[in-house]
Every structure is written in C-alpha cells, then in structure tokens.
Amino acid sequence: MIGFIGTGNMGSAMIGGILKGGIYSPSDIIVSDASPEALERMKGDFPGIATSSDNKEIARKAEILVLAVKPHIYGPVLTEIGSLIPPTTITVTIAAGVTLEKMTAWLSDKHRIVRTMPNTPALVGEGMTALCPNGNVAAADLDRIRAIFSSFGKCEVLPESQINGFTSLCGSSPAWVFMMIEALADGAVLEGIPRAKAYPMAAQALLGSAKMVLETGKHPAELKDMVCSPGGTTIEAVSELESHGFRSALIEAVRVCTNKADFLSGD
Ligand SMILES: NC(=O)c1ccc[n+]([C@@H]2O[C@H](COP(=O)([O-])OP(=O)(O)OC[C@H]3O[C@@H](n4cnc5c(N)ncnc54)[C@H](OP(=O)(O)O)[C@@H]3O)[C@@H](O)[C@H]2O)c1
C-alpha cells in the first residue's frame, strides 16, 4: 500500500499519475490531510482510495510513504509519526531543503529514505524529478519509486550533492520559461498578433523545440543552426540576443539560484 500525508497540488498530481499509469489501484492508496475539504476532494477525484484524518494510520499502513506537505510541516509531522514508521517502509520526501541527513535524524540510520525533487509540470504529467536514495534503499525499492515518478513525467537518480543544481535547472526554470513565453508574446503583440493567440503560439513553439531536443538527440546548437539561414532573419535576432547576454543570463540564473538554495539549506 502507498500512503500520502498531504493531498494538495503535488500529492494529488502524484496520485493522478499513479492511477493513470496503473501502478496502483485505488484500493492500494491511503491518504491523510489536515484539511477535511482536501480529503472530500480526494474522495470525489479518486473514487475508491482510502482517506483518513489521522497521519498515524498512514504511517502504520504504508509500505511507501510520501510526505507531500510543505517543507516547514515536515518537522511537526515527523515528530508526530516518526516513531511509527517501520524501517522497511520506503519514506519519500518531495520538499526543498529536507536533506537525507535531516530525515535520518527524524527517523533512524536504518530507515529507507528517498529524497526527491519534482517540478511544477508534474501537475500536467510532464514532470522532471530527481531521486536521491539513501544507502538503505535497495535496487528493487528504487525501481518502485522510479515507476511512481515516471507515471507523471521523467526521473533521474542523482547524488544529493547535485540536488540544488537540479532544483535550479528543473524546479525554478519553469518560472523563467513562463517569463520567456510572456515576453515572446509581447513581441508578437508589438507585431500586431492578438494577445490571446500569441500566448498559446509561443508556448507551442517552446514545446515543439523541447520535443526536438528530446526526440532527435541532436545537440541544441545543431538544432539552432538548422533554423539560422545565412544572412537570414533568425541569425539577425541571434546576434541581438547575444549582444544582450541571453545565454550568459541563463547560465547566471542557474548559478545564483543554486547558490541561494545552498545558502538556504546551510551547505
Ligand atoms: N507544487 C509543486 O509544483 C511542487 C513542486 C516540487 C515540490 N513541491 C513540494 O511538494 C510539497 C507539497 O506542496 P504542495 O504544493 O502540494 O502543497 P499544498 O498544496 O499546500 O498541499 C499540502 C497539503 O498538506 C496539508 N497539511 C498541512 N499540514 C498537515 C499536517 N500536519 N498533516 C497532514 N496534512 C497537512 C495541507 O492542508 P492545509 O491547506 O489545511 O494546510 C494541504 O492540503 C511541498 O514540500 C513542496 O515544496 C511542490
């Protein structure tokens, strides 16, 4: 049985993916939440799953336990249920700054823990998640966790030392991509394209470009070169972007974002 403590945006996105992917049936899922309204919503959205207002019940019953509450709620929740989680349970974290070391202090050095970092596109089934297992997680355990996160996107195992860089690259970058879509649409409006059409057009251009990287396996620079005909319009704009430090701005964005995450997690 898989249990979720917290059924907000991420908890419900994960449950939606798991059910859609057929990894668990509703009767194998149990959830708890501090909010009675959230539990009612879960019953309506996912008929057949078990709900409880008691986190302890989830801690006792779940073989895989997902802590889907905000980072500052981890302390109170683990103080409440930590002693009830068997070491054989695979405990999954999804919160920024909750390190394996902190989890070990709340549980024990015998517990199986997988620190993960999903991103917002998980809400539409296109997530990118990093998985950092501790030394007690066996290969078969990790396969089970991989199957869960693959049901709403892609996932990769990373050493925990790279999690803050990953969080910048995949957790924060959607904000920068949304800014890019907004700015491209402003440019289109300047050229007379109606705003309502400009946003989905810009988003589709980004989606298609991302798919080309994933599906052709070509280097992004090669794909860029394919669009730039000699003396053409695109290379004119590439030159303009370079003069404004476009690529360097993005490299710096990843760097400062990672530094800030290191600072906040006390690394
Ligand atoms: N949303 C994302 O795209 C995203 C991406 C990556 C990682 N994450 C991480 O995922 C975690 C969950 O985020 P979220 O956006 O899903 O949060 P959320 O929508 O606020 O959901 C959290 C749920 O947990 C409930 N809760 C609060 N205290 C509780 C307690 N003591 N016991 C049981 N349930 C409790 C909340 O109820 P109340 O509303 O009544 O407090 C709420 O229903 C966070 O750690 C976040 O950093 C989220």
The ligand as a Gaussian input file, in Angstrom:
#p B3LYP/6-31G(d) Opt

LIG

0 1
 N        3.519000      22.289000      -6.198000
 C        4.633000      21.968000      -6.858000
 O        4.735000      22.119000      -8.072000
 C        5.827000      21.384000      -6.135000
 C        6.987000      21.110000      -6.845000
 C        8.064000      20.498000      -6.184000
 C        7.967000      20.196000      -4.844000
 N        6.838000      20.529000      -4.166000
 C        6.786000      20.231000      -2.743000
 O        5.680000      19.386000      -2.506000
 C        5.221000      19.605000      -1.173000
 C        3.728000      19.811000      -1.213000
 O        3.467000      21.003000      -1.964000
 P        2.008000      21.331000      -2.479000
 O        2.131000      22.432000      -3.463000
 O        1.313000      20.063000      -2.861000
 O        1.379000      21.883000      -1.084000
 P       -0.155000      22.103000      -0.739000
 O       -0.970000      22.220000      -1.994000
 O       -0.227000      23.199000       0.281000
 O       -0.578000      20.720000      -0.044000
 C       -0.170000      20.343000       1.238000
 C       -1.385000      19.724000       1.949000
 O       -0.935000      19.240000       3.206000
 C       -1.890000      19.612000       4.196000
 N       -1.284000      19.645000       5.521000
 C       -0.769000      20.711000       6.220000
 N       -0.329000      20.314000       7.432000
 C       -0.564000      18.982000       7.512000
 C       -0.328000      18.001000       8.521000
 N        0.252000      18.318000       9.696000
 N       -0.715000      16.738000       8.268000
 C       -1.299000      16.379000       7.088000
 N       -1.552000      17.272000       6.105000
 C       -1.172000      18.549000       6.311000
 C       -2.350000      20.966000       3.742000
 O       -3.562000      21.320000       4.386000
 P       -3.837000      22.904000       4.682000
 O       -4.021000      23.535000       3.332000
 O       -5.063000      22.872000       5.509000
 O       -2.635000      23.423000       5.396000
 C       -2.504000      20.731000       2.242000
 O       -3.765000      20.160000       1.925000
 C        5.981000      20.824000      -0.622000
 O        7.005000      20.385000       0.255000
 C        6.522000      21.460000      -1.865000
 O        7.735000      22.162000      -1.612000
 C        5.758000      21.091000      -4.772000

